[in-house]
Amino acid sequence: MSTDVQTTKLVVTGMTCGHCVASVTEELREVPGVTDVRVELVAGGASDVYVDSTGPLDLAAAKDAVAEAGYAVTD
């Protein structure tokens, strides 16, 4: 059985602080298959968010999770 981890990069706008990062991380970890989330915060700009998952990431669910935290994924 393969346990290859896939990493997907999302670009999230609107985060300004550690609380923002925590909110986005918490919501993304609720997405099925997500094993880890890493954020490179650019306060007030576009931050890179790396999402590790056990299979292809459900992008719609990930975007919904980020929106639930109050932020947006740019395309």
PDB file with one MODEL, atoms N, CA, C and O in Angstrom:
MODEL        1
ATOM      1  N   MET A   1       0.838  -1.181   0.000  1.00  0.00           N
ATOM      2  CA  MET A   1       0.000   0.000   0.000  1.00  0.00           C
ATOM      3  C   MET A   1       0.883   1.244   0.000  1.00  0.00           C
ATOM      4  O   MET A   1       1.824   1.343   0.788  1.00  0.00           O
ATOM      5  N   SER A   2       0.583   2.179  -0.874  1.00  0.00           N
ATOM      6  CA  SER A   2       1.382   3.389  -0.999  1.00  0.00           C
ATOM      7  C   SER A   2       0.943   4.427   0.025  1.00  0.00           C
ATOM      8  O   SER A   2      -0.248   4.664   0.228  1.00  0.00           O
ATOM      9  N   THR A   3       1.925   5.032   0.658  1.00  0.00           N
ATOM     10  CA  THR A   3       1.633   6.108   1.602  1.00  0.00           C
ATOM     11  C   THR A   3       2.346   7.380   1.154  1.00  0.00           C
ATOM     12  O   THR A   3       2.775   8.193   1.973  1.00  0.00           O
ATOM     13  N   ASP A   4       2.465   7.536  -0.171  1.00  0.00           N
ATOM     14  CA  ASP A   4       3.128   8.726  -0.700  1.00  0.00           C
ATOM     15  C   ASP A   4       2.354   9.969  -0.308  1.00  0.00           C
ATOM     16  O   ASP A   4       1.137  10.050  -0.474  1.00  0.00           O
ATOM     17  N   VAL A   5       3.091  10.933   0.217  1.00  0.00           N
ATOM     18  CA  VAL A   5       2.497  12.201   0.594  1.00  0.00           C
ATOM     19  C   VAL A   5       2.616  13.149  -0.590  1.00  0.00           C
ATOM     20  O   VAL A   5       3.678  13.269  -1.201  1.00  0.00           O
ATOM     21  N   GLN A   6       1.523  13.813  -0.901  1.00  0.00           N
ATOM     22  CA  GLN A   6       1.519  14.812  -1.963  1.00  0.00           C
ATOM     23  C   GLN A   6       1.440  16.192  -1.330  1.00  0.00           C
ATOM     24  O   GLN A   6       0.688  16.407  -0.379  1.00  0.00           O
ATOM     25  N   THR A   7       2.212  17.115  -1.858  1.00  0.00           N
ATOM     26  CA  THR A   7       2.195  18.488  -1.355  1.00  0.00           C
ATOM     27  C   THR A   7       1.576  19.398  -2.405  1.00  0.00           C
ATOM     28  O   THR A   7       1.970  19.384  -3.571  1.00  0.00           O
ATOM     29  N   THR A   8       0.606  20.185  -1.973  1.00  0.00           N
ATOM     30  CA  THR A   8      -0.064  21.146  -2.849  1.00  0.00           C
ATOM     31  C   THR A   8       0.192  22.537  -2.295  1.00  0.00           C
ATOM     32  O   THR A   8       0.036  22.774  -1.097  1.00  0.00           O
ATOM     33  N   LYS A   9       0.584  23.454  -3.167  1.00  0.00           N
ATOM     34  CA  LYS A   9       0.813  24.838  -2.747  1.00  0.00           C
ATOM     35  C   LYS A   9      -0.423  25.665  -3.067  1.00  0.00           C
ATOM     36  O   LYS A   9      -0.906  25.676  -4.200  1.00  0.00           O
ATOM     37  N   LEU A  10      -0.924  26.354  -2.056  1.00  0.00           N
ATOM     38  CA  LEU A  10      -2.017  27.305  -2.218  1.00  0.00           C
ATOM     39  C   LEU A  10      -1.455  28.689  -1.933  1.00  0.00           C
ATOM     40  O   LEU A  10      -0.534  28.833  -1.129  1.00  0.00           O
ATOM     41  N   VAL A  11      -1.997  29.694  -2.578  1.00  0.00           N
ATOM     42  CA  VAL A  11      -1.619  31.077  -2.282  1.00  0.00           C
ATOM     43  C   VAL A  11      -2.837  31.735  -1.641  1.00  0.00           C
ATOM     44  O   VAL A  11      -3.897  31.855  -2.256  1.00  0.00           O
ATOM     45  N   VAL A  12      -2.657  32.156  -0.391  1.00  0.00           N
ATOM     46  CA  VAL A  12      -3.766  32.687   0.409  1.00  0.00           C
ATOM     47  C   VAL A  12      -3.516  34.166   0.682  1.00  0.00           C
ATOM     48  O   VAL A  12      -2.420  34.561   1.081  1.00  0.00           O
ATOM     49  N   THR A  13      -4.546  34.975   0.462  1.00  0.00           N
ATOM     50  CA  THR A  13      -4.422  36.408   0.703  1.00  0.00           C
ATOM     51  C   THR A  13      -5.179  36.811   1.964  1.00  0.00           C
ATOM     52  O   THR A  13      -6.157  36.175   2.357  1.00  0.00           O
ATOM     53  N   GLY A  14      -4.696  37.890   2.586  1.00  0.00           N
ATOM     54  CA  GLY A  14      -5.401  38.496   3.706  1.00  0.00           C
ATOM     55  C   GLY A  14      -4.878  38.155   5.088  1.00  0.00           C
ATOM     56  O   GLY A  14      -5.293  38.774   6.067  1.00  0.00           O
ATOM     57  N   MET A  15      -3.980  37.189   5.195  1.00  0.00           N
ATOM     58  CA  MET A  15      -3.455  36.841   6.518  1.00  0.00           C
ATOM     59  C   MET A  15      -2.436  37.895   6.957  1.00  0.00           C
ATOM     60  O   MET A  15      -1.627  38.361   6.155  1.00  0.00           O
ATOM     61  N   THR A  16      -2.485  38.265   8.241  1.00  0.00           N
ATOM     62  CA  THR A  16      -1.574  39.302   8.732  1.00  0.00           C
ATOM     63  C   THR A  16      -0.778  38.901   9.967  1.00  0.00           C
ATOM     64  O   THR A  16       0.165  39.597  10.341  1.00  0.00           O
ATOM     65  N   CYS A  17      -1.146  37.776  10.614  1.00  0.00           N
ATOM     66  CA  CYS A  17      -0.488  37.458  11.887  1.00  0.00           C
ATOM     67  C   CYS A  17      -0.556  35.961  12.182  1.00  0.00           C
ATOM     68  O   CYS A  17      -1.132  35.182  11.422  1.00  0.00           O
ATOM     69  N   GLY A  18       0.042  35.588  13.297  1.00  0.00           N
ATOM     70  CA  GLY A  18       0.048  34.192  13.706  1.00  0.00           C
ATOM     71  C   GLY A  18      -1.343  33.636  13.950  1.00  0.00           C
ATOM     72  O   GLY A  18      -1.580  32.453  13.708  1.00  0.00           O
ATOM     73  N   HIS A  19      -2.269  34.460  14.424  1.00  0.00           N
ATOM     74  CA  HIS A  19      -3.639  33.989  14.642  1.00  0.00           C
ATOM     75  C   HIS A  19      -4.277  33.611  13.315  1.00  0.00           C
ATOM     76  O   HIS A  19      -5.002  32.620  13.229  1.00  0.00           O
ATOM     77  N   CYS A  20      -4.005  34.405  12.276  1.00  0.00           N
ATOM     78  CA  CYS A  20      -4.525  34.097  10.936  1.00  0.00           C
ATOM     79  C   CYS A  20      -3.993  32.745  10.469  1.00  0.00           C
ATOM     80  O   CYS A  20      -4.739  31.910   9.957  1.00  0.00           O
ATOM     81  N   VAL A  21      -2.698  32.549  10.654  1.00  0.00           N
ATOM     82  CA  VAL A  21      -2.061  31.287  10.262  1.00  0.00           C
ATOM     83  C   VAL A  21      -2.699  30.123  10.999  1.00  0.00           C
ATOM     84  O   VAL A  21      -2.988  29.088  10.397  1.00  0.00           O
ATOM     85  N   ALA A  22      -2.923  30.285  12.307  1.00  0.00           N
ATOM     86  CA  ALA A  22      -3.521  29.219  13.111  1.00  0.00           C
ATOM     87  C   ALA A  22      -4.932  28.891  12.627  1.00  0.00           C
ATOM     88  O   ALA A  22      -5.314  27.722  12.578  1.00  0.00           O
ATOM     89  N   SER A  23      -5.704  29.910  12.272  1.00  0.00           N
ATOM     90  CA  SER A  23      -7.071  29.685  11.800  1.00  0.00           C
ATOM     91  C   SER A  23      -7.085  28.915  10.490  1.00  0.00           C
ATOM     92  O   SER A  23      -7.846  27.961  10.333  1.00  0.00           O
ATOM     93  N   VAL A  24      -6.239  29.333   9.545  1.00  0.00           N
ATOM     94  CA  VAL A  24      -6.176  28.657   8.248  1.00  0.00           C
ATOM     95  C   VAL A  24      -5.685  27.221   8.427  1.00  0.00           C
ATOM     96  O   VAL A  24      -6.235  26.292   7.836  1.00  0.00           O
ATOM     97  N   THR A  25      -4.647  27.047   9.245  1.00  0.00           N
ATOM     98  CA  THR A  25      -4.089  25.711   9.491  1.00  0.00           C
ATOM     99  C   THR A  25      -5.140  24.788  10.088  1.00  0.00           C
ATOM    100  O   THR A  25      -5.296  23.649   9.647  1.00  0.00           O
ATOM    101  N   GLU A  26      -5.861  25.278  11.090  1.00  0.00           N
ATOM    102  CA  GLU A  26      -6.889  24.476  11.759  1.00  0.00           C
ATOM    103  C   GLU A  26      -7.969  24.031  10.778  1.00  0.00           C
ATOM    104  O   GLU A  26      -8.363  22.865  10.775  1.00  0.00           O
ATOM    105  N   GLU A  27      -8.445  24.950   9.953  1.00  0.00           N
ATOM    106  CA  GLU A  27      -9.498  24.614   8.986  1.00  0.00           C
ATOM    107  C   GLU A  27      -8.994  23.620   7.933  1.00  0.00           C
ATOM    108  O   GLU A  27      -9.701  22.675   7.584  1.00  0.00           O
ATOM    109  N   LEU A  28      -7.779  23.831   7.430  1.00  0.00           N
ATOM    110  CA  LEU A  28      -7.256  22.933   6.395  1.00  0.00           C
ATOM    111  C   LEU A  28      -7.026  21.528   6.938  1.00  0.00           C
ATOM    112  O   LEU A  28      -7.186  20.552   6.205  1.00  0.00           O
ATOM    113  N   ARG A  29      -6.656  21.409   8.199  1.00  0.00           N
ATOM    114  CA  ARG A  29      -6.427  20.075   8.782  1.00  0.00           C
ATOM    115  C   ARG A  29      -7.716  19.270   8.905  1.00  0.00           C
ATOM    116  O   ARG A  29      -7.673  18.057   9.110  1.00  0.00           O
ATOM    117  N   GLU A  30      -8.860  19.937   8.780  1.00  0.00           N
ATOM    118  CA  GLU A  30     -10.155  19.248   8.814  1.00  0.00           C
ATOM    119  C   GLU A  30     -10.490  18.601   7.471  1.00  0.00           C
ATOM    120  O   GLU A  30     -11.376  17.750   7.398  1.00  0.00           O
ATOM    121  N   VAL A  31      -9.784  19.000   6.404  1.00  0.00           N
ATOM    122  CA  VAL A  31     -10.048  18.449   5.070  1.00  0.00           C
ATOM    123  C   VAL A  31      -9.571  16.993   5.038  1.00  0.00           C
ATOM    124  O   VAL A  31      -8.438  16.716   5.432  1.00  0.00           O
ATOM    125  N   PRO A  32     -10.413  16.056   4.578  1.00  0.00           N
ATOM    126  CA  PRO A  32     -10.028  14.648   4.541  1.00  0.00           C
ATOM    127  C   PRO A  32      -8.724  14.427   3.771  1.00  0.00           C
ATOM    128  O   PRO A  32      -8.540  14.947   2.671  1.00  0.00           O
ATOM    129  N   GLY A  33      -7.826  13.645   4.375  1.00  0.00           N
ATOM    130  CA  GLY A  33      -6.562  13.303   3.741  1.00  0.00           C
ATOM    131  C   GLY A  33      -5.414  14.227   4.084  1.00  0.00           C
ATOM    132  O   GLY A  33      -4.258  13.876   3.849  1.00  0.00           O
ATOM    133  N   VAL A  34      -5.697  15.411   4.639  1.00  0.00           N
ATOM    134  CA  VAL A  34      -4.630  16.364   4.961  1.00  0.00           C
ATOM    135  C   VAL A  34      -3.857  15.873   6.182  1.00  0.00           C
ATOM    136  O   VAL A  34      -4.440  15.536   7.213  1.00  0.00           O
ATOM    137  N   THR A  35      -2.514  15.840   6.040  1.00  0.00           N
ATOM    138  CA  THR A  35      -1.662  15.366   7.129  1.00  0.00           C
ATOM    139  C   THR A  35      -0.834  16.478   7.756  1.00  0.00           C
ATOM    140  O   THR A  35      -0.424  16.369   8.912  1.00  0.00           O
ATOM    141  N   ASP A  36      -0.584  17.557   7.000  1.00  0.00           N
ATOM    142  CA  ASP A  36       0.223  18.648   7.548  1.00  0.00           C
ATOM    143  C   ASP A  36      -0.035  19.916   6.738  1.00  0.00           C
ATOM    144  O   ASP A  36      -0.378  19.867   5.557  1.00  0.00           O
ATOM    145  N   VAL A  37       0.143  21.052   7.412  1.00  0.00           N
ATOM    146  CA  VAL A  37      -0.021  22.357   6.769  1.00  0.00           C
ATOM    147  C   VAL A  37       1.140  23.232   7.220  1.00  0.00           C
ATOM    148  O   VAL A  37       1.438  23.315   8.412  1.00  0.00           O
ATOM    149  N   ARG A  38       1.799  23.888   6.255  1.00  0.00           N
ATOM    150  CA  ARG A  38       2.885  24.825   6.563  1.00  0.00           C
ATOM    151  C   ARG A  38       2.584  26.146   5.861  1.00  0.00           C
ATOM    152  O   ARG A  38       2.214  26.167   4.687  1.00  0.00           O
ATOM    153  N   VAL A  39       2.747  27.236   6.588  1.00  0.00           N
ATOM    154  CA  VAL A  39       2.433  28.559   6.042  1.00  0.00           C
ATOM    155  C   VAL A  39       3.677  29.432   6.084  1.00  0.00           C
ATOM    156  O   VAL A  39       4.358  29.519   7.106  1.00  0.00           O
ATOM    157  N   GLU A  40       3.966  30.083   4.946  1.00  0.00           N
ATOM    158  CA  GLU A  40       5.010  31.105   4.883  1.00  0.00           C
ATOM    159  C   GLU A  40       4.276  32.438   4.835  1.00  0.00           C
ATOM    160  O   GLU A  40       3.865  32.900   3.770  1.00  0.00           O
ATOM    161  N   LEU A  41       4.119  33.048   6.007  1.00  0.00           N
ATOM    162  CA  LEU A  41       3.301  34.253   6.144  1.00  0.00           C
ATOM    163  C   LEU A  41       3.967  35.468   5.498  1.00  0.00           C
ATOM    164  O   LEU A  41       5.132  35.768   5.757  1.00  0.00           O
ATOM    165  N   VAL A  42       3.212  36.148   4.663  1.00  0.00           N
ATOM    166  CA  VAL A  42       3.570  37.459   4.130  1.00  0.00           C
ATOM    167  C   VAL A  42       2.462  38.388   4.608  1.00  0.00           C
ATOM    168  O   VAL A  42       1.400  38.469   3.991  1.00  0.00           O
ATOM    169  N   ALA A  43       2.714  39.083   5.705  1.00  0.00           N
ATOM    170  CA  ALA A  43       1.677  39.883   6.352  1.00  0.00           C
ATOM    171  C   ALA A  43       1.056  40.877   5.386  1.00  0.00           C
ATOM    172  O   ALA A  43       1.741  41.738   4.834  1.00  0.00           O
ATOM    173  N   GLY A  44      -0.251  40.746   5.190  1.00  0.00           N
ATOM    174  CA  GLY A  44      -0.995  41.643   4.335  1.00  0.00           C
ATOM    175  C   GLY A  44      -0.844  41.363   2.850  1.00  0.00           C
ATOM    176  O   GLY A  44      -1.424  42.065   2.021  1.00  0.00           O
ATOM    177  N   GLY A  45      -0.066  40.339   2.509  1.00  0.00           N
ATOM    178  CA  GLY A  45       0.143  40.012   1.101  1.00  0.00           C
ATOM    179  C   GLY A  45      -0.336  38.605   0.799  1.00  0.00           C
ATOM    180  O   GLY A  45      -1.227  38.078   1.464  1.00  0.00           O
ATOM    181  N   ALA A  46       0.263  38.012  -0.207  1.00  0.00           N
ATOM    182  CA  ALA A  46      -0.081  36.646  -0.597  1.00  0.00           C
ATOM    183  C   ALA A  46       0.888  35.680   0.077  1.00  0.00           C
ATOM    184  O   ALA A  46       2.094  35.725  -0.169  1.00  0.00           O
ATOM    185  N   SER A  47       0.357  34.817   0.920  1.00  0.00           N
ATOM    186  CA  SER A  47       1.171  33.856   1.665  1.00  0.00           C
ATOM    187  C   SER A  47       1.104  32.482   1.007  1.00  0.00           C
ATOM    188  O   SER A  47       0.039  32.043   0.573  1.00  0.00           O
ATOM    189  N   ASP A  48       2.255  31.804   0.935  1.00  0.00           N
ATOM    190  CA  ASP A  48       2.282  30.443   0.414  1.00  0.00           C
ATOM    191  C   ASP A  48       1.886  29.480   1.518  1.00  0.00           C
ATOM    192  O   ASP A  48       2.419  29.531   2.626  1.00  0.00           O
ATOM    193  N   VAL A  49       0.944  28.603   1.201  1.00  0.00           N
ATOM    194  CA  VAL A  49       0.477  27.594   2.154  1.00  0.00           C
ATOM    195  C   VAL A  49       0.708  26.229   1.506  1.00  0.00           C
ATOM    196  O   VAL A  49       0.181  25.945   0.431  1.00  0.00           O
ATOM    197  N   TYR A  50       1.500  25.391   2.170  1.00  0.00           N
ATOM    198  CA  TYR A  50       1.814  24.067   1.648  1.00  0.00           C
ATOM    199  C   TYR A  50       0.986  23.039   2.413  1.00  0.00           C
ATOM    200  O   TYR A  50       1.055  22.948   3.639  1.00  0.00           O
ATOM    201  N   VAL A  51       0.204  22.270   1.662  1.00  0.00           N
ATOM    202  CA  VAL A  51      -0.702  21.292   2.267  1.00  0.00           C
ATOM    203  C   VAL A  51      -0.242  19.894   1.857  1.00  0.00           C
ATOM    204  O   VAL A  51      -0.226  19.562   0.672  1.00  0.00           O
ATOM    205  N   ASP A  52       0.133  19.076   2.850  1.00  0.00           N
ATOM    206  CA  ASP A  52       0.492  17.684   2.596  1.00  0.00           C
ATOM    207  C   ASP A  52      -0.762  16.834   2.753  1.00  0.00           C
ATOM    208  O   ASP A  52      -1.551  17.035   3.676  1.00  0.00           O
ATOM    209  N   SER A  53      -0.936  15.882   1.839  1.00  0.00           N
ATOM    210  CA  SER A  53      -2.099  15.001   1.902  1.00  0.00           C
ATOM    211  C   SER A  53      -1.708  13.605   1.448  1.00  0.00           C
ATOM    212  O   SER A  53      -0.701  13.411   0.767  1.00  0.00           O
ATOM    213  N   THR A  54      -2.527  12.640   1.839  1.00  0.00           N
ATOM    214  CA  THR A  54      -2.255  11.238   1.531  1.00  0.00           C
ATOM    215  C   THR A  54      -2.728  10.847   0.144  1.00  0.00           C
ATOM    216  O   THR A  54      -2.652   9.675  -0.225  1.00  0.00           O
ATOM    217  N   GLY A  55      -3.207  11.789  -0.619  1.00  0.00           N
ATOM    218  CA  GLY A  55      -3.652  11.572  -1.993  1.00  0.00           C
ATOM    219  C   GLY A  55      -3.870  12.933  -2.612  1.00  0.00           C
ATOM    220  O   GLY A  55      -3.521  13.947  -2.007  1.00  0.00           O
ATOM    221  N   PRO A  56      -4.435  12.979  -3.794  1.00  0.00           N
ATOM    222  CA  PRO A  56      -4.709  14.279  -4.400  1.00  0.00           C
ATOM    223  C   PRO A  56      -5.592  15.135  -3.487  1.00  0.00           C
ATOM    224  O   PRO A  56      -6.620  14.675  -2.990  1.00  0.00           O
ATOM    225  N   LEU A  57      -5.178  16.373  -3.279  1.00  0.00           N
ATOM    226  CA  LEU A  57      -5.935  17.284  -2.419  1.00  0.00           C
ATOM    227  C   LEU A  57      -7.231  17.684  -3.108  1.00  0.00           C
ATOM    228  O   LEU A  57      -7.236  18.011  -4.295  1.00  0.00           O
ATOM    229  N   ASP A  58      -8.323  17.657  -2.365  1.00  0.00           N
ATOM    230  CA  ASP A  58      -9.610  18.147  -2.862  1.00  0.00           C
ATOM    231  C   ASP A  58      -9.540  19.676  -2.826  1.00  0.00           C
ATOM    232  O   ASP A  58      -9.762  20.293  -1.785  1.00  0.00           O
ATOM    233  N   LEU A  59      -9.228  20.277  -3.979  1.00  0.00           N
ATOM    234  CA  LEU A  59      -9.028  21.727  -4.023  1.00  0.00           C
ATOM    235  C   LEU A  59     -10.269  22.512  -3.627  1.00  0.00           C
ATOM    236  O   LEU A  59     -10.167  23.549  -2.971  1.00  0.00           O
ATOM    237  N   ALA A  60     -11.432  22.028  -4.016  1.00  0.00           N
ATOM    238  CA  ALA A  60     -12.668  22.724  -3.642  1.00  0.00           C
ATOM    239  C   ALA A  60     -12.834  22.726  -2.120  1.00  0.00           C
ATOM    240  O   ALA A  60     -13.203  23.745  -1.535  1.00  0.00           O
ATOM    241  N   ALA A  61     -12.564  21.593  -1.485  1.00  0.00           N
ATOM    242  CA  ALA A  61     -12.674  21.511  -0.029  1.00  0.00           C
ATOM    243  C   ALA A  61     -11.623  22.385   0.641  1.00  0.00           C
ATOM    244  O   ALA A  61     -11.895  23.012   1.665  1.00  0.00           O
ATOM    245  N   ALA A  62     -10.421  22.428   0.066  1.00  0.00           N
ATOM    246  CA  ALA A  62      -9.359  23.260   0.638  1.00  0.00           C
ATOM    247  C   ALA A  62      -9.729  24.740   0.536  1.00  0.00           C
ATOM    248  O   ALA A  62      -9.545  25.491   1.494  1.00  0.00           O
ATOM    249  N   LYS A  63     -10.249  25.162  -0.617  1.00  0.00           N
ATOM    250  CA  LYS A  63     -10.659  26.560  -0.784  1.00  0.00           C
ATOM    251  C   LYS A  63     -11.796  26.903   0.165  1.00  0.00           C
ATOM    252  O   LYS A  63     -11.832  27.999   0.725  1.00  0.00           O
ATOM    253  N   ASP A  64     -12.724  25.972   0.348  1.00  0.00           N
ATOM    254  CA  ASP A  64     -13.825  26.190   1.294  1.00  0.00           C
ATOM    255  C   ASP A  64     -13.294  26.326   2.715  1.00  0.00           C
ATOM    256  O   ASP A  64     -13.777  27.156   3.484  1.00  0.00           O
ATOM    257  N   ALA A  65     -12.302  25.514   3.063  1.00  0.00           N
ATOM    258  CA  ALA A  65     -11.714  25.559   4.413  1.00  0.00           C
ATOM    259  C   ALA A  65     -11.044  26.906   4.649  1.00  0.00           C
ATOM    260  O   ALA A  65     -11.194  27.495   5.720  1.00  0.00           O
ATOM    261  N   VAL A  66     -10.311  27.395   3.662  1.00  0.00           N
ATOM    262  CA  VAL A  66      -9.655  28.698   3.787  1.00  0.00           C
ATOM    263  C   VAL A  66     -10.713  29.799   3.905  1.00  0.00           C
ATOM    264  O   VAL A  66     -10.559  30.728   4.698  1.00  0.00           O
ATOM    265  N   ALA A  67     -11.775  29.694   3.122  1.00  0.00           N
ATOM    266  CA  ALA A  67     -12.861  30.676   3.195  1.00  0.00           C
ATOM    267  C   ALA A  67     -13.539  30.646   4.565  1.00  0.00           C
ATOM    268  O   ALA A  67     -13.919  31.687   5.101  1.00  0.00           O
ATOM    269  N   GLU A  68     -13.686  29.448   5.125  1.00  0.00           N
ATOM    270  CA  GLU A  68     -14.284  29.303   6.459  1.00  0.00           C
ATOM    271  C   GLU A  68     -13.456  30.045   7.507  1.00  0.00           C
ATOM    272  O   GLU A  68     -13.993  30.571   8.482  1.00  0.00           O
ATOM    273  N   ALA A  69     -12.139  30.077   7.291  1.00  0.00           N
ATOM    274  CA  ALA A  69     -11.255  30.794   8.214  1.00  0.00           C
ATOM    275  C   ALA A  69     -11.283  32.307   7.958  1.00  0.00           C
ATOM    276  O   ALA A  69     -10.753  33.081   8.755  1.00  0.00           O
ATOM    277  N   GLY A  70     -11.900  32.724   6.850  1.00  0.00           N
ATOM    278  CA  GLY A  70     -12.040  34.140   6.566  1.00  0.00           C
ATOM    279  C   GLY A  70     -11.063  34.690   5.539  1.00  0.00           C
ATOM    280  O   GLY A  70     -10.863  35.902   5.459  1.00  0.00           O
ATOM    281  N   TYR A  71     -10.459  33.817   4.760  1.00  0.00           N
ATOM    282  CA  TYR A  71      -9.447  34.244   3.783  1.00  0.00           C
ATOM    283  C   TYR A  71      -9.769  33.657   2.421  1.00  0.00           C
ATOM    284  O   TYR A  71     -10.741  32.917   2.275  1.00  0.00           O
ATOM    285  N   ALA A  72      -8.950  33.985   1.416  1.00  0.00           N
ATOM    286  CA  ALA A  72      -9.230  33.523   0.062  1.00  0.00           C
ATOM    287  C   ALA A  72      -7.981  32.915  -0.566  1.00  0.00           C
ATOM    288  O   ALA A  72      -6.859  33.357  -0.320  1.00  0.00           O
ATOM    289  N   VAL A  73      -8.209  31.884  -1.387  1.00  0.00           N
ATOM    290  CA  VAL A  73      -7.148  31.275  -2.187  1.00  0.00           C
ATOM    291  C   VAL A  73      -7.161  31.978  -3.537  1.00  0.00           C
ATOM    292  O   VAL A  73      -8.210  32.081  -4.173  1.00  0.00           O
ATOM    293  N   THR A  74      -5.997  32.463  -3.980  1.00  0.00           N
ATOM    294  CA  THR A  74      -5.926  33.073  -5.292  1.00  0.00           C
ATOM    295  C   THR A  74      -5.568  32.005  -6.320  1.00  0.00           C
ATOM    296  O   THR A  74      -4.930  31.002  -6.000  1.00  0.00           O
ATOM    297  N   ASP A  75      -5.981  32.236  -7.535  1.00  0.00           N
ATOM    298  CA  ASP A  75      -5.696  31.266  -8.606  1.00  0.00           C
ATOM    299  C   ASP A  75      -4.437  31.650  -9.366  1.00  0.00           C
ATOM    300  O   ASP A  75      -4.043  30.952 -10.301  1.00  0.00           O
TER     301      ASP A  75
ENDMDL
END
